[in-house]
Amino acid sequence: MANIASVSQAQLANRRQKLRQARRIKFFQGIWRSLLVSGMAGGLVWAITLPDWVIRQPEQIAIEGNQYLSTPAIRSLLPLSYPQSLLRVEPQSLINSLESQAPIADATITRQLIPPRLIIQVKERQPVAIAVPIASSQAKAVQSTPEVGFLDEQGVWMPQSSYRAMKENVELPTLKVIGSNQHYHSYWSDVYQAVSHSPVKVLEIDWQNPGNLILKTDLGSVHLGPYSSRLAEQLRVLDQMRELPDHIKPGQIAYIDLKNPDLPVIQMTQANETP
């Protein structure tokens, strides 16, 4: 019985010692945890208020990927006041502002802490044609002139004013599109692809009358009728008429009628001349 009692007391003493050690470990773990949380909170406050992580001037904003708009022009569109804490900048707000004010299809913004600056990567909308609208009867009544703009390959209209501050030596398109955007918007992508690949250069697309699409080309005026899926075929027939100026003086041709590409017709300027 004495042995059992002594063993039990030894086990109890050992267990009490282990419990004390476990409590000490938990105590120190709690202290370290508190210090870690306090350190992280203090570090965050320090980082936010750190004077070096501040955008103080527009030159600390790098613009990449711009081909048409100048860097200062894009910077001026950003709703930022200086100085501005780098960590308080809201990238999505800046992206929304750029895409709503400038011909920019997409933008990404990255913060750089050392040295502090913003890096803005932009993808501009490439203008491929000059859009010349026709004044509506209401606009004519108030003597207002619709604004001339530009179109990209997808038919997105961009005001001419958005290209006021362009880079030097940047060439804008010369192809003109005349007419209401609502007449050709849904067809524009296909029309532009066909026209841009045409061997005969197209200078102007007159879409004032949806029932007769008129092209101004190197061979003269070409009437195509309403837009249809045969446009590529009509342009191929036009290419086969390249030698037309060698046989008929351009001044004698009123227009080339390709409404039916299987039966092209040359309309002469004088009724007594043979088509």
C-alpha positions as CSV (number, residue, x, y, z in Angstrom):
1,M,0.0,0.0,0.0
2,A,2.9,2.3,0.8
3,N,4.3,1.8,-2.7
4,I,1.0,2.6,-4.3
5,A,0.6,5.8,-2.3
6,S,4.2,7.0,-3.1
7,V,3.7,6.3,-6.8
8,S,0.4,8.2,-6.9
9,Q,2.0,11.2,-5.2
10,A,4.9,11.1,-7.6
11,Q,2.5,11.0,-10.6
12,L,0.4,13.8,-9.2
13,A,3.5,16.0,-8.6
14,N,4.7,15.3,-12.1
15,R,1.3,16.1,-13.5
16,R,1.2,19.4,-11.6
17,Q,4.6,20.4,-12.9
18,K,3.5,19.7,-16.5
19,L,0.3,21.8,-16.0
20,R,2.4,24.7,-14.6
21,Q,4.7,24.4,-17.7
22,A,1.7,24.4,-20.0
23,R,0.3,27.5,-18.4
24,R,3.6,29.3,-18.7
25,I,3.8,28.4,-22.3
26,K,0.3,29.7,-22.9
27,F,1.1,32.8,-21.1
28,F,4.1,33.6,-23.2
29,Q,2.2,32.6,-26.4
30,G,-0.4,35.1,-25.4
31,I,2.2,37.8,-24.9
32,W,3.8,37.1,-28.3
33,R,0.4,37.1,-30.0
34,S,-0.5,40.4,-28.5
35,L,2.9,41.9,-29.5
36,L,2.5,40.6,-33.0
37,V,-1.0,42.0,-33.5
38,S,0.1,45.3,-32.0
39,G,3.1,45.4,-34.2
40,M,1.1,44.7,-37.3
41,A,-1.5,47.4,-36.5
42,G,1.3,49.8,-35.7
43,G,3.1,48.9,-38.9
44,L,-0.1,49.5,-40.9
45,V,-0.7,52.9,-39.4
46,W,3.0,53.8,-40.1
47,A,2.7,52.6,-43.7
48,I,-0.4,54.6,-44.3
49,T,1.1,57.8,-42.9
50,L,4.5,57.3,-44.3
51,P,5.4,60.5,-46.1
52,D,7.5,58.7,-48.7
53,W,4.5,56.7,-50.0
54,V,2.8,59.8,-51.5
55,I,2.1,60.9,-55.0
56,R,3.1,64.6,-55.0
57,Q,3.2,65.4,-58.7
58,P,1.8,64.1,-62.0
59,E,5.3,63.0,-63.1
60,Q,5.0,60.2,-60.6
61,I,2.3,58.6,-62.8
62,A,3.8,56.5,-65.6
63,I,1.6,55.9,-68.7
64,E,2.4,52.9,-70.9
65,G,0.9,51.7,-74.1
66,N,-0.4,55.0,-75.4
67,Q,0.1,55.5,-79.1
68,Y,-2.3,58.4,-79.9
69,L,-2.9,60.4,-76.7
70,S,0.1,62.1,-75.1
71,T,1.1,61.2,-71.6
72,P,0.2,64.6,-70.1
73,A,-3.2,64.4,-71.7
74,I,-4.0,61.1,-70.0
75,R,-2.6,62.3,-66.7
76,S,-4.9,65.3,-66.9
77,L,-7.9,63.0,-67.1
78,L,-7.2,61.4,-63.7
79,P,-9.4,62.6,-60.8
80,L,-6.4,63.0,-58.5
81,S,-5.5,65.8,-56.2
82,Y,-1.9,66.2,-55.0
83,P,-0.4,65.2,-52.6
84,Q,-2.2,61.9,-52.6
85,S,-1.4,58.9,-50.4
86,L,-0.5,56.0,-52.7
87,L,-2.4,53.5,-50.5
88,R,-5.5,55.6,-50.6
89,V,-5.7,55.6,-54.4
90,E,-8.7,53.7,-55.8
91,P,-7.5,52.1,-59.1
92,Q,-11.0,51.2,-60.3
93,S,-12.2,54.7,-59.9
94,L,-9.3,56.0,-62.0
95,I,-10.0,53.3,-64.7
96,N,-13.6,54.2,-64.9
97,S,-12.7,57.9,-65.3
98,L,-10.3,57.1,-68.2
99,E,-12.6,54.8,-70.0
100,S,-15.5,57.3,-69.8
101,Q,-13.5,60.4,-70.9
102,A,-10.9,59.2,-73.4
103,P,-10.8,56.7,-76.3
104,I,-9.4,54.0,-74.0
105,A,-10.8,50.5,-74.3
106,D,-9.0,49.1,-71.3
107,A,-6.6,50.2,-68.5
108,T,-4.8,48.5,-65.6
109,I,-3.2,50.4,-62.7
110,T,-0.4,49.1,-60.5
111,R,1.0,50.8,-57.3
112,Q,4.8,50.9,-56.9
113,L,6.0,51.7,-53.4
114,I,9.7,52.2,-54.0
115,P,10.0,54.7,-55.6
116,P,6.3,55.7,-55.0
117,R,4.4,56.0,-58.3
118,L,1.4,54.7,-60.2
119,I,1.9,52.7,-63.4
120,I,-1.1,52.9,-65.8
121,Q,-1.1,50.5,-68.8
122,V,-3.7,51.6,-71.4
123,K,-5.1,50.1,-74.5
124,E,-6.4,52.8,-76.8
125,R,-9.2,52.6,-79.3
126,Q,-7.6,52.9,-82.8
127,P,-9.5,55.3,-85.0
128,V,-10.0,53.9,-88.5
129,A,-12.4,56.3,-90.0
130,I,-13.8,59.9,-89.7
131,A,-17.5,59.9,-88.9
132,V,-19.3,62.8,-90.5
133,P,-22.9,62.8,-89.2
134,I,-25.8,64.4,-91.1
135,A,-27.8,67.0,-89.3
136,S,-31.4,66.0,-88.3
137,S,-34.3,68.2,-89.0
138,Q,-34.4,69.2,-85.4
139,A,-30.7,70.1,-85.4
140,K,-31.2,72.2,-88.5
141,A,-34.1,74.0,-86.9
142,V,-31.9,75.2,-84.0
143,Q,-28.9,75.7,-86.4
144,S,-26.7,73.2,-84.6
145,T,-24.0,71.2,-86.3
146,P,-23.4,67.6,-85.1
147,E,-19.9,66.9,-83.9
148,V,-17.5,65.1,-86.2
149,G,-15.9,62.1,-84.6
150,F,-14.0,58.9,-85.2
151,L,-14.9,55.2,-85.4
152,D,-12.8,52.3,-84.4
153,E,-13.0,48.8,-86.0
154,Q,-16.0,47.9,-83.8
155,G,-17.9,51.0,-84.7
156,V,-17.5,52.7,-81.3
157,W,-17.9,56.4,-81.9
158,M,-15.3,58.8,-80.3
159,P,-15.6,62.6,-80.3
160,Q,-13.0,64.5,-82.2
161,S,-12.3,66.5,-79.1
162,S,-10.9,63.4,-77.4
163,Y,-7.9,63.5,-79.7
164,R,-7.0,67.2,-79.2
165,A,-3.8,66.4,-77.3
166,M,-2.2,63.8,-79.4
167,K,1.4,62.7,-79.7
168,E,3.4,64.3,-82.4
169,N,3.7,62.7,-85.9
170,V,0.5,60.6,-85.3
171,E,-1.5,60.1,-88.4
172,L,-5.3,60.0,-88.2
173,P,-7.4,58.1,-90.7
174,T,-8.5,59.7,-93.9
175,L,-11.4,57.3,-94.7
176,K,-14.7,59.2,-94.3
177,V,-18.1,57.8,-93.4
178,I,-21.1,60.1,-94.0
179,G,-24.4,59.4,-92.5
180,S,-26.2,58.5,-89.3
181,N,-24.4,56.1,-87.0
182,Q,-27.7,54.2,-86.4
183,H,-27.8,53.3,-90.1
184,Y,-24.5,51.5,-90.2
185,H,-23.5,50.7,-86.7
186,S,-24.5,47.0,-86.8
187,Y,-22.8,46.5,-90.2
188,W,-19.7,48.6,-89.7
189,S,-17.3,45.9,-88.6
190,D,-18.0,43.8,-91.7
191,V,-18.0,46.8,-94.0
192,Y,-14.7,48.2,-92.7
193,Q,-13.0,44.8,-93.0
194,A,-14.2,44.5,-96.6
195,V,-13.2,48.0,-97.6
196,S,-9.9,48.0,-95.9
197,H,-8.9,44.9,-97.8
198,S,-10.2,46.1,-101.1
199,P,-7.4,46.4,-103.8
200,V,-9.3,49.5,-105.1
201,K,-8.8,52.3,-102.6
202,V,-12.0,53.6,-100.9
203,L,-11.8,57.2,-99.9
204,E,-15.4,57.8,-98.6
205,I,-18.4,55.8,-97.6
206,D,-21.7,57.7,-98.1
207,W,-24.4,56.0,-96.0
208,Q,-26.9,58.9,-96.0
209,N,-29.4,56.8,-97.9
210,P,-29.6,53.3,-96.3
211,G,-31.1,52.1,-99.6
212,N,-28.0,53.0,-101.6
213,L,-24.5,52.7,-100.2
214,I,-22.2,54.9,-102.2
215,L,-18.4,54.5,-102.3
216,K,-16.0,57.2,-103.5
217,T,-13.0,55.3,-104.9
218,D,-10.0,55.8,-107.2
219,L,-12.2,54.6,-110.1
220,G,-15.0,57.1,-109.2
221,S,-18.3,56.9,-107.5
222,V,-19.7,53.4,-107.0
223,H,-23.4,52.7,-106.1
224,L,-23.9,49.4,-104.3
225,G,-27.6,49.6,-103.3
226,P,-28.5,48.6,-99.7
227,Y,-25.8,46.9,-97.7
228,S,-25.8,43.1,-98.1
229,S,-23.6,40.1,-97.6
230,R,-22.5,40.5,-101.3
231,L,-20.3,43.5,-100.5
232,A,-17.1,41.5,-100.8
233,E,-18.2,40.2,-104.2
234,Q,-19.1,43.7,-105.3
235,L,-15.6,44.9,-104.4
236,R,-14.1,42.0,-106.3
237,V,-16.0,43.0,-109.4
238,L,-14.8,46.6,-108.9
239,D,-11.3,45.4,-108.8
240,Q,-11.8,43.7,-112.2
241,M,-12.7,47.1,-113.6
242,R,-9.2,48.6,-112.8
243,E,-8.5,49.3,-116.5
244,L,-11.7,51.2,-117.0
245,P,-9.9,54.6,-117.1
246,D,-7.8,53.3,-120.1
247,H,-11.0,52.9,-122.1
248,I,-13.3,55.7,-120.8
249,K,-12.3,59.1,-119.5
250,P,-13.1,59.5,-115.8
251,G,-15.0,62.7,-116.5
252,Q,-17.5,60.8,-118.7
253,I,-18.5,58.4,-115.9
254,A,-21.2,59.6,-113.6
255,Y,-21.0,56.5,-111.4
256,I,-20.5,52.7,-111.5
257,D,-23.6,50.7,-110.7
258,L,-22.7,47.5,-108.9
259,K,-26.1,46.9,-107.3
260,N,-26.1,43.6,-109.2
261,P,-22.4,42.5,-109.3
262,D,-23.4,39.9,-111.9
263,L,-24.4,42.8,-114.3
264,P,-22.2,45.9,-113.6
265,V,-23.4,49.1,-115.3
266,I,-21.5,52.2,-116.1
267,Q,-23.7,55.3,-115.9
268,M,-22.4,58.0,-118.3
269,T,-22.6,61.7,-117.6
270,Q,-24.5,62.3,-120.9
271,A,-27.6,60.3,-121.9
272,N,-26.5,59.9,-125.5
273,E,-23.3,58.1,-124.6
274,T,-23.3,54.3,-124.6
275,P,-23.1,52.7,-121.1
